[in-house]
Amino acid sequence: MSQPDILWWQKYGTLAQMAACEEAIVAAFASRPEWQASCNYDLKPHLPFLCEKNGVEPAYLATYSNNTQQWVKASMKTASVTPPDCKLGKT
């Protein structure tokens, strides 16, 4: 795998895997809040990218399930990640 391919996978591939994993974890372990906390922790560094992407290509977020879309939007709000700068705020 070339260096650009590796960088793309690190940034975007892991995000897609994480979203799929989050859906499975929440469904399987709904009564275990530590699993949701783990997903929230893993999502946080991706929020600026998702904010920017949603601003220029709103259809991107629509490729995820409704539950994941709601989770991402709620996480952005909690972390104060808002356009146009899309930077992590203090939480």
Secondary structure, DSSP 8 states (H G I E B T S, - for coil): --HHHHHHIIIIIHHHHHHHHHHHHHHH-TT-HHHHHHHHHHHGGGHHHHHHHHHH-TTTGGGS-HHHHHHHHHHHHHTT--TTT------
